[in-house]
Amino acid sequence: MTDHAPVVAPVIAPVVAAADPAWAGRGRALAEGLRAALGPLVLRAEHIGSTAIPGMAAKEVFDLQLGVADLAEAERAFAGPLAEQGYELMPYRHDHVPAGLDDDPERWTKRMWRRRGAAAPEVNLHVRLVGSPNERLALLFRDWFRAHPEAVPAYARFKTVLAGTVDEVGVYADVKDPVVDLVVVVAEQWAATTGWKP
């Protein structure tokens, strides 16, 4: 009788690259390409995350956000076209609710697909309800950093040091979440002062 070792998923270490000015244009093009491919269920298509912030170090994975009116309908309708483009549906159905925010986690639902591999740009695709708090937060985070370039080097340095310290993307995200929460506190004050809207 032969002993079989358990199958263990590979550990993927985070790699943060220096900012690339080309990311902005590529991200916009990817978002608009998805809007065109997926049709009228896409109410908004945005390039979000660190690759959407000028000067920000980032993992070379484009975060894109599609705003829809119905997540279940979008999941059914997008499954085929996204699979044809190399996307796989991920099990993540909820976003992190910022610390200190007493909110129903069900308001932070989403669908998420990802695309990996050398044939095309790597993408994390977040599909969220238009007007939901998690859709708004992704845009606020991006826009606050765009409006405060002086804050970019410190956050970029934090991400670079963190990526060099931890050896798994999941741990990287877990440690980063509370720092994002701190940024959001300041960003919300800015939004209230300036009248920022998504």
URZICOR-V896318 format. One record per residue. N is the residue number from 1. RES is the residue in one letter. PSI is psi in degrees with one decimal (999 if undefined). Layout:
n res psi
N RES PSI
N RES PSI
//
This chain:
n res psi
1 M 133.9
2 T 134.2
3 D 137.5
4 H 126.7
5 A 144.3
6 P 147.5
7 V 125.3
8 V 130.6
9 A 143.0
10 P 142.1
11 V 126.5
12 I 118.0
13 A 140.8
14 P 141.1
15 V 118.3
16 V 126.2
17 A 157.2
18 A 152.1
19 A 144.0
20 D 118.8
21 P -20.9
22 A -16.8
23 W -39.7
24 A -49.4
25 G -39.5
26 R -41.2
27 G -43.8
28 R -43.0
29 A -40.5
30 L -43.4
31 A -44.4
32 E -33.6
33 G -39.1
34 L -39.1
35 R -44.2
36 A -40.2
37 A -31.8
38 L -12.6
39 G -162.0
40 P -10.3
41 L -20.9
42 V 110.0
43 L -28.3
44 R 143.9
45 A 120.8
46 E 146.3
47 H 120.1
48 I -175.0
49 G -173.9
50 S -33.1
51 T -9.7
52 A 1.6
53 I 116.8
54 P 132.8
55 G -0.7
56 M 126.9
57 A 148.4
58 A 157.6
59 K 142.6
60 E 60.5
61 V 126.2
62 F 124.5
63 D 123.8
64 L 149.0
65 Q 128.2
66 L 129.8
67 G 129.2
68 V 167.8
69 A -21.6
70 D 115.5
71 L -40.9
72 A -41.6
73 E -42.5
74 A -41.9
75 E -45.0
76 R -46.5
77 A -32.7
78 F -16.4
79 A -52.7
80 G -54.9
81 P -37.3
82 L -38.6
83 A -38.3
84 E -26.7
85 Q 7.0
86 G 13.3
87 Y 145.5
88 E 140.4
89 L 131.8
90 M 160.7
91 P -5.3
92 Y 122.0
93 R -4.6
94 H 146.0
95 D 159.9
96 H 128.3
97 V 124.5
98 P 142.5
99 A 139.3
100 G -6.5
101 L 113.5
102 D 87.5
103 D 150.8
104 D 119.7
105 P -24.1
106 E -17.5
107 R -7.9
108 W 30.8
109 T 161.1
110 K 176.6
111 R 148.1
112 M 132.2
113 W 156.8
114 R 153.5
115 R 128.4
116 R 157.3
117 G 164.5
118 A -13.3
119 A -22.7
120 A 163.9
121 P 141.5
122 E 138.2
123 V 139.6
124 N 117.2
125 L 114.4
126 H 120.4
127 V 117.4
128 R 159.3
129 L 134.5
130 V 131.0
131 G -2.8
132 S 158.2
133 P -32.1
134 N -32.1
135 E -46.2
136 R -43.6
137 L -41.4
138 A -39.0
139 L -38.7
140 L -45.1
141 F -48.7
142 R -49.2
143 D -32.2
144 W -44.5
145 F -37.7
146 R -35.2
147 A -12.5
148 H 67.5
149 P -21.1
150 E -19.4
151 A -13.7
152 V -46.3
153 P -38.8
154 A -43.3
155 Y -39.2
156 A -40.6
157 R -43.3
158 F -47.2
159 K -39.2
160 T -44.8
161 V -43.0
162 L -45.1
163 A -31.1
164 G -7.9
165 T -37.4
166 V 158.8
167 D 18.2
168 E 136.1
169 V -38.4
170 G -41.3
171 V -41.7
172 Y -47.1
173 A -39.6
174 D -38.9
175 V -34.1
176 K -30.4
177 D -47.7
178 P -30.6
179 V -39.9
180 V -40.6
181 D -39.5
182 L -43.7
183 V -40.6
184 V -36.3
185 V -47.4
186 V -39.6
187 A -36.7
188 E -37.9
189 Q -42.1
190 W -43.1
191 A -41.3
192 A -37.7
193 T -40.5
194 T -15.1
195 G 21.5
196 W 138.0
197 K 149.7
198 P 999
//
